[in-house]
Amino acid sequence: MRITKLLTAAAATAASVLALLAPTAAAAPAPVPTGPGTTAVQPIIGGGQAQSGPWAARLFSNGRETCSATIIAPTWILTAKHCVSGGGLSFRIGSLDQHSGGTVANGAQTYTHSSDLALVRLDRSVSATYARLGQPGSVSVGQSVQVYGWGATSQCGSEANCQSRYLKVANVTVTGGCTDAYGGSAICARRGNGITAGGDSGGPMMANGVQVGVASTSDRQTTTAYTNVTAYRSWIQSVAGV
């Protein structure tokens, strides 16, 4: 099964990756509702519209909607490494609507890890509710956790046209450890009421209110992998001080 990074199609043409994970066995996912009587936008693929996410940040590369992210300190954004290679980074922070509200700030400097993690220092301090980062032991196999992002809402041909304007959330179930797009330590999860897709890259996996992962890859059907934030806390602290 082919696993791809979760970039939007516009940015992902040269960014698909080979199968880095062995998909966890799971029951066939329920189909995403389509046709008469359903809404035009199905959040994530399945899931629902988030009612809260004050730490959420939408990442733009040279003005193009690209990835999801979180703000973890007044001048620091946490996202996926494969989201930052395009440069010209800017972020809308603290709004559920990627087109308005919240605060817009630019990236001033980017730091990347050997895994699929990146920290971006903002050009100014932003007052927000910052995502709290988990420690080892914050998440366990079998746990239902929440994933957030503005990514594709269906397996459509042109993802730029089917991403959600509003932040989405879905429940997924942790299946164990695996590897991310760069071979780093990751948390694998299977589809619950939704699954991540293009544009959700860099967004958070939250367990009991703390961030334990950063979206790296997905098969957009049953399995997704999030770089394990808890495994790289020392690196994050050494760069961002949190």
N, C-alpha and C positions, 0 to 999 in steps of 0.2 A: 504494500500500500504506500502511495506516495504522500509524504508529509511536506508541507510547504510553510515557509515563514508567513506571517500574517499581514504582510504589507498589502496596501491597496493594489489593484491590478496595474494602475498607472505607474507605480513605483516598483512593482514586483516582477516585471518582465525578466529582469536579469538576476532576480534574487531568490528564485525557487531553489530548494535544497533537496538532496537525496534523502531517502528514508533514514532518519537518524534514531528513530524509536521503533521498538517492536510494539505495535498497537495491542493494548490490553483487550482480552476477550470480553465482549459485552453483548447484551441483547441488542437486536436491531433497534435503532432509534425511531421514535415516533416521527412521522413525516411532518414537515412544517406546513401549517394550514395554507392553502391557496384557493383561488377561485372565488365565485360570488359569495358575498356575506363575510369575507375576511378583510382585514385592514390591509392597506397598500404596503405598509412597512411592518415586517416581522422582526422585532429587535434581536440583535446578535444573529444567530439562526435559531429561532425559538426564543425562550427567555421573556423578558418584559422590560418596560421602561423604568429606569432607576428613579426613585423618589428622592434620593439623597446621594451625594458624592462630593462633598465640599473640597476634597483633596484631589479630585480628578483634574487632569490637564489634557487638552487636545493638542497634539503636536502637528505643526505645519512645517513643511520643508519648502523654502522658496515660495511661500504662500499657498502651497498645495496641501490639502488634507491628506495626512499620511498615516499617523499612528496615534496611540493613546499613551498616557503617562500618568505619573502622580507627582505632586509637590510634597517633599519630605522635610523641608526647612525653608526659611525665608528666601534664600537664593539658590535652592537646589531642586532639580527635577530628576526623578528616577524613571528610566525607560529601557528599551531593548537596544543593544548595540546595532542591530541591523536596521534600526530606524534613523540613525543619525548620520549615515554616510553621505547623504545628499547635501548637507550643509544648509545654510540660510534658515536656521531653526528659530521658530517662534512658538509661543504657547498661549492658549486661552485657558485660564486657571479659575477654578471655582464656579463654573457655570455648567448646568446640565445641557445647555444649548450651545453647540459648537459655533454658532453664528453670532451670538450676542451675549452680553452680560459678563460677569466676572472681571478678571484683569488680564490684559495682554502684556507679555514681556518677551524679550528676545534672549536667545542663548548667546552667552559671551565666550564660553569655553567648554569643551567637551572632553570627558575622561571615559575611556572604555576599558573593560575588563577582558580577560581571555575567554570568559563565558559570554552569553548573550545579555550583558548588562552594560548600561551607560549612565553616567551622571552628567548632567548639564548645569553649569553655573549660569544663573540669569544675570542680565545686565543691571538689574535693580532688585531691591528687596520687595517681596510681595507678602502682604498680610493675608493669611488664609488659615484654614484648618489643615494641618499637615498630617499626612499618613503616618501612622505609627508602624514601625517595622518589627516583625516577629523575630524571636530568638529560636535556636534549635529546640525542638519539642513543641513548637506552636501549632503544628498540624500533624495529623496522623492518618494512616490508611483507613479508608472507609468513611472518613469525615466528609460531610457535605459542606462545600465552600462556595463563595461567590466570586464571579469573574465579571469585570466591567470593561466597557469600551464603546467606541463609536463606529465599529466596523461594519462589514457587509451584513445585510439582513437576509440574504438568500445566496444560494450558489448560482449567482447570476453571471452573465458573460462580461458585463461592464461594471465592475465594482464601484467605480466612481459615481455611478448613477443609482446605486442601491445601498449606500451607506446611510446610517441613521443620523438625522440632525441632532437627536437627543441621546444622552448617555443611556446605555442599556446595561442590564444585569441578567445573569443566568446562574443557576445552581449547577455545579458539577461535583462528581464524587472522586476523591483522591484514591488512586489505585496503587501508588508506590513511587519509588525513585526511578528516574530515567535520565536521559541526556537532552540538552537543548540543541539549538541549531549549530553551535560551535563545540559540542562535546562537553559542555559544562554540566554541573549538577543541576538536575531539574526535578520538578514534581509532576508526575503524570496524573491525569484525571480523565474520567469518561463522562460522556454526555449525561446530564441530568434533564432539566427542562430546556436546555439549549446548549450550543457549542460555539466557540469562538471562530472568527473568520477574518478575512482581509480587513485591515484597519484597526483591529483589536490589539495588534502587536504593541508591546510595551506597556499595556494596561495591567492593572493589578489583579492578583488572586488574594482575596481577603478571607481570613479564618478568624472567627470571633472578634472581628473589628480590627485586626492587625494585618498588615500586608506581608504575605509569605512568598509571593511569586510575582514574576514579570513575564507576560505572554511572549512566547518564543515561536512555537510551531503548532500546527493543527492539521488534521486530515479533513476538517470541516464537516465531519460526519459523526464520529464517535469518540475520538481521542484528541487530547490537547496536552502540550507540555509547557510548563512555566519554569523559567530559571529560578532556582531555589534561593530566594533572598536570605533566608536564615543561614545558608552555608557561606555566604559572602559578606556577613555583617562587618567583619574586621576591615575589609577593603572599603566598604561604603563609609565606615567611620573614619578611616584614614584620609579619605578624600573630602567628604562632606561634613564630618564631625558629628554625625548623628547615628 
